[in-house]
Amino acid sequence: MPIVAQSTETDWVSRFADDVIAESERRAPGKPVVVASGLSPSGPIHLGNLREVMTPHLVADEIRRRGHEVRHLISWDDYDRYRKVPAGVPGTDPSWAEHLGKPLTSVPAPAGSAYPNWAEHFKAALTEALAELGIEYDSISQTEQYTSGAYRAQILHAMKHRADIDAILDRYRTKDKPKNAQQGQKSGQKSGQKKPEEAELEAAEGSGAAAEDDGSGGAAGYFPYKPFCGGCGKDLTTVTAYDDETTALTYTCAECGFSETVLLSEFNRGKLVWKVDWPMRWAYEGVIFEPSGVDHTSPGSSFVVGGQIVREIFGGVQPIGPMYAFVGISGMAKMSSSKGGVPTPADALKIMEAPLLRWLYARRRPNQSFKIAFDQEIQRLYDEWDALERKVADGSVLPADAAAYSRAAGTAAGELPRTPRPLPYRTLASVVDITAGAEEQTLRILSELDPAQPLASLDEVRPRLDRAQNWITSQVPAESRTIVRSEPDQELLDSLDARGRESLRLLLEGLDSHWSLDGLTTLVYGVPKVMEGLAPDAKPTAELKTAQRSFFALLYRLLVGRDTGPRLPTLLLAVGADRVRKLLGS
């Protein structure tokens, strides 16, 4: 894929890239452009969190395409406190609550995990998904940063200027919550049910988002630093004294009663509170671009307050930081692997190819919400993607759509793996549904879709075929799966009137001469037209559409015992001509 600059008029990614490059040259000429994401491995990292990564990734990739050096930092907030035991995580039980308040890297991984702690367990699944999505980044563990003393100077500086930080925070402490947030809480309490957006907000807790304490102090005053207890390892501590000259810090633990005095200039078992930690990192890393979710952008939230702290305390500049909207899920009730039913990128990549998932994020501006389909809607999304590919191929695509396609199909490093022969997803899903994944039968059916270009191997339709099969087996309920009748429905056949029998005769008579996907499509739509005395290619009327629906329902009942099913041409090919004749009474 050529590395070319996109027109600034084409899409949101190009416009942000223009701004980021200009800002980087103003702040740090000659240095790599720095964009950032922050993720908390406090539980399954879901598709809403992925927008935190995809937004800067797309901008960083555009900057690379223009020939600039760029670093995409992903900070793993693995030194955050363990706030709650997420529901629905295999290998956990209520006993994990004894670790609440410890750093995520000090919490045991779920039972049976191959990873050493809670944070590494949940980082691993996303790391694998990011590689499949073609996302290049530099990984930063906040546990490593804090415990190595990398931030020591910044911590001592923040403690020295604690009164100034307290004054900044105090400007917001008395502000009321936005009305819409209060209304959302009330409606959620009233209904007792979580909307997808509420589930995402809940899943986001633990990353130092809206609920993170800002370091409000006790009798000894305000301190922006929380030690982890030397007795129980938790952050339920209160700083009771601090000496700026010696850096002697005394704290006590409300959990176990432990108390000690340490030299903060040598002590590495603690962290800045979130509303100070985030702006400190902006200055430390020289971040030019970092988006944030809606929970970070209300009055008094960490992004808003951070803009003042980074400037007034750390002498830095707040990044360009667009707010990104929620990512919804259609069909999320089918998912049980993630907290609150919110699927992860790994879940999505089991049923869709990486370019399609990238496209869903690339084609919408960050402040536009959208849904990712786990239900029947995924078939329509694939149809849209295939139509876009055809427009790209024939040159009829609009510039913004072409840019979104380019960003989805590959990166500055090259194209992502793709299916050599991308047959329609809905067709593949229907075939694997009917064949229950039997490869020999699947190959036979797919080869008959277009007899002029028969399929030589299933590898030609992979990985899309595998994604469609995963969708059928994991997302389609057993009661909705297609089971072809083993014997004719003789009672139904005997009850048909002369018109019904004649429609079946016309279909069976045309099977051999129409045995391809296009041919059978013409045949099944044409039989009702011929029955009305019209040509097979006549344009349908309202009455004719009614007759077609009745004919289709009859065929479904005779073939699969239901009124609906996979597209009839695909179903007929899958059943095979001989068996179709048997079930239709020939």
PLY file of the C-alpha trace (Angstrom):
ply
format ascii 1.0
element vertex 586
property float x
property float y
property float z
element edge 585
property int vertex1
property int vertex2
end_header
0.00 0.00 0.00
1.57 3.34 -0.98
2.33 5.81 1.78
0.57 8.94 0.63
-0.82 12.04 2.24
-4.59 12.24 2.29
-6.37 15.44 1.35
-7.24 17.48 4.43
-10.75 17.79 3.07
-11.45 14.07 2.99
-11.93 12.80 6.50
-11.62 13.43 10.23
-8.35 11.51 10.51
-6.57 13.79 8.04
-7.82 16.91 9.78
-6.55 15.73 13.16
-3.25 14.67 11.58
-2.82 18.22 10.20
-3.43 19.71 13.66
-1.19 17.21 15.47
1.74 17.65 13.08
1.49 21.44 13.34
1.28 21.32 17.14
4.18 18.87 17.41
6.39 21.09 15.21
5.48 24.07 17.39
6.19 22.31 20.69
8.99 19.88 19.85
10.42 20.47 16.37
12.46 17.60 15.02
11.21 15.10 17.60
8.81 12.19 17.04
5.13 13.05 17.24
3.65 11.51 20.41
0.06 10.26 20.62
-1.27 8.30 23.57
-3.89 5.91 24.85
-4.58 4.76 28.40
-6.14 1.42 29.30
-6.94 -0.17 32.62
-6.66 -3.98 32.71
-9.15 -4.10 35.59
-11.30 -6.59 33.69
-12.10 -7.53 30.09
-11.13 -4.58 27.87
-14.20 -4.08 25.71
-15.04 -2.60 22.32
-15.80 0.79 23.85
-12.26 0.89 25.29
-10.92 -0.01 21.82
-11.94 3.47 20.64
-9.35 4.83 23.09
-6.75 2.99 21.00
-8.21 3.16 17.49
-8.65 6.95 17.47
-4.97 7.82 18.09
-3.85 4.79 16.05
-5.63 6.05 12.94
-4.18 9.53 13.40
-0.69 8.14 14.08
-0.91 5.93 11.01
-1.86 8.88 8.81
1.12 10.80 10.18
3.39 7.82 9.34
1.96 7.71 5.81
3.12 11.30 5.41
6.66 10.29 6.29
6.83 11.60 9.88
8.18 9.64 12.82
5.46 9.01 15.39
5.14 7.14 18.68
1.80 5.74 19.82
2.08 5.16 23.56
-0.31 2.77 25.27
-0.12 3.27 29.01
-1.42 0.27 30.89
-2.87 1.62 34.13
-1.90 -1.59 35.88
-0.85 0.23 39.07
-4.42 1.41 39.60
-6.25 0.06 42.62
-8.41 -3.04 42.22
-11.83 -1.45 42.65
-14.32 -4.27 42.28
-14.59 -7.92 41.27
-16.15 -7.79 37.78
-19.09 -10.10 37.20
-18.96 -12.98 34.77
-15.19 -13.49 34.71
-14.42 -17.24 34.57
-12.08 -18.43 37.29
-13.12 -15.86 39.88
-15.41 -15.93 42.89
-16.29 -13.55 45.74
-12.98 -14.36 47.47
-11.22 -11.99 45.06
-12.81 -9.16 47.06
-10.08 -9.60 49.68
-7.70 -7.95 47.19
-9.72 -4.75 46.75
-7.43 -1.76 47.13
-4.26 -3.50 45.92
-2.55 -2.60 42.63
-3.90 -4.63 39.72
-0.47 -6.24 39.30
-0.65 -7.52 42.90
-4.01 -9.26 42.43
-3.95 -12.98 41.50
-5.03 -13.81 37.96
-8.30 -15.74 37.53
-7.92 -19.42 38.36
-6.38 -21.40 35.49
-4.77 -18.35 33.87
-1.32 -18.68 32.32
-0.45 -15.15 33.48
1.19 -14.04 36.75
-1.41 -11.50 37.88
-4.80 -9.92 37.17
-3.45 -7.10 35.00
-1.32 -9.34 32.78
-4.24 -11.71 32.28
-6.47 -9.01 30.80
-3.68 -7.23 28.94
-2.87 -10.44 27.06
-6.22 -10.78 25.28
-6.14 -7.21 24.02
-2.47 -7.38 23.05
-3.26 -10.30 20.73
-6.24 -8.44 19.23
-4.18 -5.27 18.63
-1.60 -7.30 16.73
-4.34 -8.77 14.51
-5.67 -5.25 13.91
-2.25 -4.05 12.74
-1.82 -1.51 15.55
1.78 -0.49 16.28
2.47 0.99 19.71
4.98 1.40 22.53
3.76 -0.29 25.69
4.20 1.41 29.07
3.42 -0.35 32.36
2.57 2.16 35.07
3.56 -0.45 37.66
7.06 -0.50 36.17
7.18 3.29 35.93
6.19 3.87 39.55
8.08 1.01 41.17
11.29 1.85 39.28
11.23 5.44 40.53
10.85 6.86 37.01
8.38 9.47 38.28
10.22 10.31 41.52
11.00 13.90 40.55
7.41 14.47 39.42
6.03 13.00 42.65
8.26 15.19 44.83
7.31 18.23 42.73
3.60 17.48 43.12
3.97 17.04 46.89
5.85 20.32 47.14
3.07 22.08 45.23
0.22 20.22 46.94
-1.46 23.41 48.11
-1.54 24.73 44.53
-3.01 21.44 43.27
-5.57 21.50 46.07
-6.60 25.02 45.06
-7.10 23.95 41.43
-9.17 20.94 42.46
-11.17 23.04 44.90
-12.51 25.13 42.04
-14.54 22.09 41.01
-15.31 20.18 44.20
-18.54 22.06 44.85
-19.78 21.94 41.28
-22.95 19.95 40.82
-23.06 16.96 38.50
-24.50 17.72 35.07
-28.26 17.29 34.96
-28.11 14.71 32.20
-25.79 12.55 34.32
-28.20 12.77 37.26
-31.16 11.94 35.04
-29.31 8.98 33.57
-28.62 7.63 37.06
-32.24 8.06 38.09
-33.62 6.35 35.01
-31.16 3.48 35.46
-32.22 3.05 39.09
-35.87 3.20 38.14
-35.70 0.55 35.43
-33.20 -1.68 37.21
-31.61 -2.46 33.87
-28.29 -1.37 32.38
-28.18 0.13 28.94
-25.08 -0.67 26.87
-23.75 2.82 27.60
-24.19 2.30 31.36
-22.46 -1.06 31.13
-19.54 0.65 29.43
-19.32 3.33 32.10
-19.30 0.64 34.75
-16.65 -1.32 32.86
-14.53 1.84 32.67
-14.36 2.19 36.44
-10.93 1.50 37.79
-8.95 3.42 35.20
-8.98 6.57 37.27
-12.06 7.85 35.50
-14.79 9.96 37.04
-15.00 8.07 40.34
-11.28 8.21 41.23
-10.57 10.18 44.41
-8.56 13.37 43.92
-6.44 13.02 47.04
-8.59 15.04 49.42
-6.76 14.99 52.72
-7.55 14.57 56.39
-6.42 16.54 59.40
-2.89 16.90 58.05
-4.12 18.59 54.87
-4.23 17.66 51.19
-1.77 15.21 49.63
-1.84 14.16 45.95
-0.02 10.88 46.67
-1.30 7.53 47.95
1.11 4.95 49.40
0.25 1.27 49.13
0.39 -0.15 52.65
3.52 -2.02 53.71
1.36 -4.33 55.80
-1.62 -5.37 53.65
-0.58 -3.92 50.27
-3.75 -1.83 49.89
-4.19 1.88 49.25
-6.57 2.46 52.14
-3.95 4.73 53.61
-3.89 8.29 54.89
-0.81 10.49 54.86
-0.53 12.02 58.32
2.68 14.00 57.93
5.17 15.12 55.26
8.38 17.12 55.44
9.32 18.92 52.23
12.95 19.21 53.21
13.68 15.61 54.21
10.78 14.03 52.17
9.87 12.06 55.33
6.30 10.82 54.84
4.20 9.14 57.51
1.05 7.21 56.73
-1.39 4.91 58.47
-3.60 2.18 57.00
-7.31 2.05 57.78
-7.47 -1.59 56.72
-4.83 -3.22 58.90
-3.65 -0.43 61.20
-0.09 -0.50 59.87
1.87 2.75 60.09
5.36 3.76 59.02
7.53 6.71 58.08
9.43 6.53 54.79
11.60 8.84 52.71
9.58 9.66 49.63
12.82 10.38 47.78
13.57 6.65 48.06
10.09 5.12 48.37
8.48 3.56 45.28
5.34 1.84 46.62
2.63 4.35 45.84
1.25 6.59 43.12
-0.14 10.02 42.39
-3.92 10.23 42.46
-5.48 10.04 39.02
-6.34 13.71 38.50
-2.67 14.56 39.10
-1.15 11.43 37.57
-2.68 11.93 34.11
-1.51 15.54 33.54
1.89 14.63 35.02
2.25 11.99 32.28
1.21 14.45 29.54
4.16 16.63 30.51
6.56 13.73 31.17
5.87 12.02 27.82
5.26 15.15 25.72
1.86 13.92 24.52
0.44 15.90 21.59
-2.78 13.93 20.99
-4.88 11.80 23.34
-8.64 11.33 23.12
-10.87 10.71 26.12
-14.30 9.25 26.75
-17.36 11.21 27.74
-16.84 10.31 31.41
-13.61 12.36 31.39
-14.96 15.54 29.80
-17.71 16.80 32.12
-17.06 19.80 34.42
-14.62 18.82 37.15
-13.56 15.63 35.39
-9.98 14.50 35.01
-9.43 15.87 31.49
-10.84 19.29 32.30
-8.97 19.63 35.61
-5.87 18.05 34.09
-5.58 20.86 31.57
-5.02 23.32 34.40
-2.77 21.05 36.46
-0.45 20.24 33.56
-0.02 23.94 32.80
0.10 25.43 36.31
1.94 22.65 38.13
4.04 20.70 35.62
4.70 23.43 33.04
3.31 21.34 30.21
0.56 21.63 27.62
-2.68 19.66 27.48
-2.89 17.38 24.43
-5.31 17.86 21.59
-8.01 15.70 23.08
-11.22 14.96 21.22
-14.05 13.41 23.16
-15.13 10.05 21.79
-18.67 8.73 21.99
-19.91 5.36 23.13
-19.70 2.23 21.04
-22.93 0.27 21.28
-23.52 -3.39 20.60
-26.40 -5.01 18.74
-26.97 -8.59 19.84
-24.93 -8.15 23.03
-27.31 -10.38 24.98
-25.69 -13.34 23.26
-22.35 -12.55 24.81
-21.38 -13.84 28.22
-17.59 -13.69 28.12
-17.27 -10.04 29.09
-18.32 -7.96 32.03
-21.93 -6.87 31.83
-22.29 -8.57 28.46
-20.03 -6.03 26.71
-17.91 -7.89 24.13
-14.17 -7.47 23.70
-12.12 -6.91 20.53
-11.14 -10.59 20.69
-14.85 -11.51 20.67
-15.45 -9.31 17.62
-12.46 -10.68 15.72
-13.86 -14.19 16.06
-16.82 -13.24 13.85
-15.42 -10.49 11.61
-12.18 -9.83 9.79
-9.82 -7.16 11.11
-10.38 -4.71 8.19
-14.14 -4.66 8.83
-13.66 -3.95 12.54
-11.15 -1.19 11.75
-13.59 0.29 9.23
-16.33 0.66 11.83
-14.05 2.97 13.83
-12.46 4.73 10.84
-15.66 5.76 9.08
-17.19 7.62 12.05
-15.86 10.79 13.68
-14.84 10.19 17.30
-17.83 12.11 18.65
-20.27 9.93 16.66
-21.59 6.85 18.39
-22.08 3.63 16.44
-22.94 -0.01 16.99
-20.99 -3.18 16.37
-23.19 -6.06 15.28
-23.16 -9.48 16.85
-26.61 -10.32 15.51
-28.04 -10.59 11.98
-26.94 -7.00 11.32
-23.40 -8.25 10.75
-24.55 -9.60 7.39
-25.69 -6.12 6.29
-22.41 -4.59 7.50
-20.48 -7.05 5.38
-22.72 -6.27 2.40
-21.86 -2.56 2.88
-18.15 -3.36 3.09
-18.26 -5.47 -0.07
-20.17 -2.73 -1.91
-17.51 -0.22 -0.81
-14.76 -2.50 -2.15
-16.51 -2.64 -5.51
-16.74 1.16 -5.64
-13.07 1.46 -4.78
-12.24 -1.00 -7.58
-14.30 0.80 -10.23
-13.32 4.31 -9.15
-16.81 5.49 -8.20
-16.07 5.86 -4.47
-16.33 9.23 -2.70
-13.06 10.64 -1.29
-14.01 10.31 2.40
-15.21 6.74 1.87
-12.01 5.92 -0.01
-9.95 7.27 2.90
-11.91 5.21 5.45
-11.48 2.11 3.28
-7.73 2.68 2.93
-7.36 3.07 6.70
-9.37 -0.09 7.31
-7.72 -2.32 4.72
-4.17 -1.59 5.84
-1.69 0.65 7.58
1.42 2.58 6.58
3.26 -0.74 6.97
1.13 -2.48 4.32
-2.17 -4.24 3.72
-3.74 -6.46 6.35
-4.42 -10.13 5.48
-7.58 -10.51 3.43
-9.82 -13.23 2.04
-8.65 -14.01 -1.54
-12.18 -14.61 -2.79
-14.59 -12.70 -0.55
-17.93 -14.40 -1.12
-20.88 -12.71 0.61
-20.78 -13.24 4.38
-24.50 -14.04 4.48
-23.98 -16.78 1.88
-21.09 -18.32 3.79
-23.09 -18.16 7.03
-26.05 -19.89 5.40
-23.88 -22.65 3.97
-22.04 -23.44 7.21
-25.36 -23.29 9.03
-26.87 -25.91 6.73
-23.77 -28.12 6.54
-22.87 -27.76 10.24
-19.36 -26.91 9.02
-18.73 -30.17 7.12
-15.87 -29.10 4.84
-16.46 -31.47 1.93
-20.10 -30.51 1.66
-19.28 -26.83 2.15
-16.76 -26.94 -0.69
-19.28 -28.67 -2.98
-21.93 -26.04 -2.33
-19.63 -23.06 -2.64
-18.20 -24.48 -5.90
-21.69 -24.58 -7.35
-22.40 -20.91 -6.59
-20.68 -19.94 -9.83
-20.03 -23.00 -12.05
-17.95 -20.84 -14.41
-15.47 -20.14 -11.60
-15.61 -23.13 -9.25
-13.87 -22.93 -5.92
-10.75 -25.10 -5.80
-10.18 -24.94 -2.05
-11.85 -23.51 1.05
-8.63 -21.57 1.65
-9.83 -19.20 -1.09
-12.70 -18.07 1.15
-10.77 -17.98 4.41
-10.61 -16.29 6.88
-14.10 -14.97 6.09
-15.54 -18.50 6.05
-14.14 -19.18 9.51
-15.58 -15.92 10.85
-19.01 -16.79 9.44
-18.84 -20.25 10.99
-17.87 -18.79 14.36
-20.82 -16.41 14.11
-23.23 -19.26 13.43
-21.94 -21.43 16.26
-21.51 -18.70 18.89
-24.21 -16.13 18.14
-27.16 -17.92 16.50
-29.38 -19.72 19.03
-29.84 -23.44 18.51
-33.54 -22.95 17.87
-32.74 -20.61 14.99
-30.28 -22.95 13.28
-31.30 -24.50 9.98
-32.06 -28.23 9.99
-33.10 -29.66 6.63
-35.94 -32.19 6.79
-34.92 -35.79 6.43
-38.26 -36.87 4.96
-40.94 -35.08 2.90
-43.83 -33.40 4.72
-46.37 -35.62 3.04
-49.31 -34.12 4.89
-48.46 -30.65 3.58
-47.81 -31.95 0.07
-51.18 -33.76 0.02
-52.99 -30.61 1.15
-51.74 -28.46 -1.74
-54.23 -27.22 -4.32
-53.57 -27.34 -8.05
-51.86 -23.93 -8.00
-49.46 -24.98 -5.26
-48.54 -28.22 -7.02
-48.00 -26.39 -10.32
-45.59 -23.88 -8.66
-43.52 -26.77 -7.30
-43.53 -28.48 -10.72
-42.20 -25.31 -12.39
-39.43 -25.01 -9.80
-38.36 -28.65 -10.12
-38.50 -28.49 -13.91
-36.07 -25.57 -13.91
-33.56 -26.88 -11.36
-31.01 -28.40 -13.73
-30.92 -25.46 -16.13
-30.67 -22.90 -13.28
-28.21 -24.72 -10.97
-26.06 -21.78 -9.80
-26.62 -19.03 -7.30
-27.71 -16.48 -9.91
-29.73 -19.07 -11.84
-31.66 -20.27 -8.79
-32.29 -16.66 -7.76
-33.91 -16.06 -11.15
-35.87 -19.30 -10.84
-37.35 -18.86 -7.35
-38.38 -15.27 -8.05
-39.60 -16.17 -11.53
-41.97 -19.05 -10.71
-44.64 -16.79 -9.12
-44.37 -14.46 -12.13
-44.96 -17.32 -14.58
-47.89 -18.45 -12.43
-49.40 -14.99 -12.97
-48.88 -15.26 -16.74
-45.90 -12.86 -16.69
-42.40 -13.17 -18.08
-39.76 -14.41 -15.57
-38.02 -11.01 -15.74
-41.19 -8.95 -15.25
-41.00 -6.17 -12.68
-42.78 -7.12 -9.45
-46.01 -5.50 -8.36
-47.39 -5.39 -4.82
-49.66 -8.36 -5.62
-46.76 -10.26 -7.13
-44.59 -9.68 -4.06
-47.36 -11.16 -1.92
-47.46 -14.22 -4.16
-43.68 -14.55 -3.97
-43.72 -14.43 -0.16
-46.37 -17.16 -0.07
-44.33 -19.32 -2.46
-41.15 -18.81 -0.44
-42.94 -19.73 2.79
-44.19 -22.95 1.18
-40.67 -23.90 0.11
-39.25 -23.18 3.57
-41.92 -25.33 5.24
-41.23 -28.21 2.88
-37.43 -27.95 3.17
-36.75 -26.90 6.78
-40.11 -27.04 8.54
-40.30 -23.28 9.20
-41.72 -20.22 7.44
-38.28 -18.60 7.07
-34.65 -19.59 6.70
-31.48 -18.85 4.74
-31.83 -17.25 1.31
-33.63 -19.80 -0.84
-31.08 -19.99 -3.69
-28.33 -20.75 -1.15
-30.58 -23.22 0.67
-31.42 -25.08 -2.54
-27.74 -25.36 -3.47
-26.92 -26.61 0.00
-29.67 -29.23 0.04
-28.68 -30.51 -3.39
-30.88 -31.15 -6.43
-31.71 -34.80 -5.63
-32.76 -34.06 -2.07
-34.74 -31.00 -3.16
-36.69 -33.20 -5.57
-37.37 -35.71 -2.82
-38.59 -33.12 -0.30
-40.73 -31.27 -2.84
-42.54 -34.46 -3.82
-41.02 -35.19 -7.21
0 1
1 2
2 3
3 4
4 5
5 6
6 7
7 8
8 9
9 10
10 11
11 12
12 13
13 14
14 15
15 16
16 17
17 18
18 19
19 20
20 21
21 22
22 23
23 24
24 25
25 26
26 27
27 28
28 29
29 30
30 31
31 32
32 33
33 34
34 35
35 36
36 37
37 38
38 39
39 40
40 41
41 42
42 43
43 44
44 45
45 46
46 47
47 48
48 49
49 50
50 51
51 52
52 53
53 54
54 55
55 56
56 57
57 58
58 59
59 60
60 61
61 62
62 63
63 64
64 65
65 66
66 67
67 68
68 69
69 70
70 71
71 72
72 73
73 74
74 75
75 76
76 77
77 78
78 79
79 80
80 81
81 82
82 83
83 84
84 85
85 86
86 87
87 88
88 89
89 90
90 91
91 92
92 93
93 94
94 95
95 96
96 97
97 98
98 99
99 100
100 101
101 102
102 103
103 104
104 105
105 106
106 107
107 108
108 109
109 110
110 111
111 112
112 113
113 114
114 115
115 116
116 117
117 118
118 119
119 120
120 121
121 122
122 123
123 124
124 125
125 126
126 127
127 128
128 129
129 130
130 131
131 132
132 133
133 134
134 135
135 136
136 137
137 138
138 139
139 140
140 141
141 142
142 143
143 144
144 145
145 146
146 147
147 148
148 149
149 150
150 151
151 152
152 153
153 154
154 155
155 156
156 157
157 158
158 159
159 160
160 161
161 162
162 163
163 164
164 165
165 166
166 167
167 168
168 169
169 170
170 171
171 172
172 173
173 174
174 175
175 176
176 177
177 178
178 179
179 180
180 181
181 182
182 183
183 184
184 185
185 186
186 187
187 188
188 189
189 190
190 191
191 192
192 193
193 194
194 195
195 196
196 197
197 198
198 199
199 200
200 201
201 202
202 203
203 204
204 205
205 206
206 207
207 208
208 209
209 210
210 211
211 212
212 213
213 214
214 215
215 216
216 217
217 218
218 219
219 220
220 221
221 222
222 223
223 224
224 225
225 226
226 227
227 228
228 229
229 230
230 231
231 232
232 233
233 234
234 235
235 236
236 237
237 238
238 239
239 240
240 241
241 242
242 243
243 244
244 245
245 246
246 247
247 248
248 249
249 250
250 251
251 252
252 253
253 254
254 255
255 256
256 257
257 258
258 259
259 260
260 261
261 262
262 263
263 264
264 265
265 266
266 267
267 268
268 269
269 270
270 271
271 272
272 273
273 274
274 275
275 276
276 277
277 278
278 279
279 280
280 281
281 282
282 283
283 284
284 285
285 286
286 287
287 288
288 289
289 290
290 291
291 292
292 293
293 294
294 295
295 296
296 297
297 298
298 299
299 300
300 301
301 302
302 303
303 304
304 305
305 306
306 307
307 308
308 309
309 310
310 311
311 312
312 313
313 314
314 315
315 316
316 317
317 318
318 319
319 320
320 321
321 322
322 323
323 324
324 325
325 326
326 327
327 328
328 329
329 330
330 331
331 332
332 333
333 334
334 335
335 336
336 337
337 338
338 339
339 340
340 341
341 342
342 343
343 344
344 345
345 346
346 347
347 348
348 349
349 350
350 351
351 352
352 353
353 354
354 355
355 356
356 357
357 358
358 359
359 360
360 361
361 362
362 363
363 364
364 365
365 366
366 367
367 368
368 369
369 370
370 371
371 372
372 373
373 374
374 375
375 376
376 377
377 378
378 379
379 380
380 381
381 382
382 383
383 384
384 385
385 386
386 387
387 388
388 389
389 390
390 391
391 392
392 393
393 394
394 395
395 396
396 397
397 398
398 399
399 400
400 401
401 402
402 403
403 404
404 405
405 406
406 407
407 408
408 409
409 410
410 411
411 412
412 413
413 414
414 415
415 416
416 417
417 418
418 419
419 420
420 421
421 422
422 423
423 424
424 425
425 426
426 427
427 428
428 429
429 430
430 431
431 432
432 433
433 434
434 435
435 436
436 437
437 438
438 439
439 440
440 441
441 442
442 443
443 444
444 445
445 446
446 447
447 448
448 449
449 450
450 451
451 452
452 453
453 454
454 455
455 456
456 457
457 458
458 459
459 460
460 461
461 462
462 463
463 464
464 465
465 466
466 467
467 468
468 469
469 470
470 471
471 472
472 473
473 474
474 475
475 476
476 477
477 478
478 479
479 480
480 481
481 482
482 483
483 484
484 485
485 486
486 487
487 488
488 489
489 490
490 491
491 492
492 493
493 494
494 495
495 496
496 497
497 498
498 499
499 500
500 501
501 502
502 503
503 504
504 505
505 506
506 507
507 508
508 509
509 510
510 511
511 512
512 513
513 514
514 515
515 516
516 517
517 518
518 519
519 520
520 521
521 522
522 523
523 524
524 525
525 526
526 527
527 528
528 529
529 530
530 531
531 532
532 533
533 534
534 535
535 536
536 537
537 538
538 539
539 540
540 541
541 542
542 543
543 544
544 545
545 546
546 547
547 548
548 549
549 550
550 551
551 552
552 553
553 554
554 555
555 556
556 557
557 558
558 559
559 560
560 561
561 562
562 563
563 564
564 565
565 566
566 567
567 568
568 569
569 570
570 571
571 572
572 573
573 574
574 575
575 576
576 577
577 578
578 579
579 580
580 581
581 582
582 583
583 584
584 585
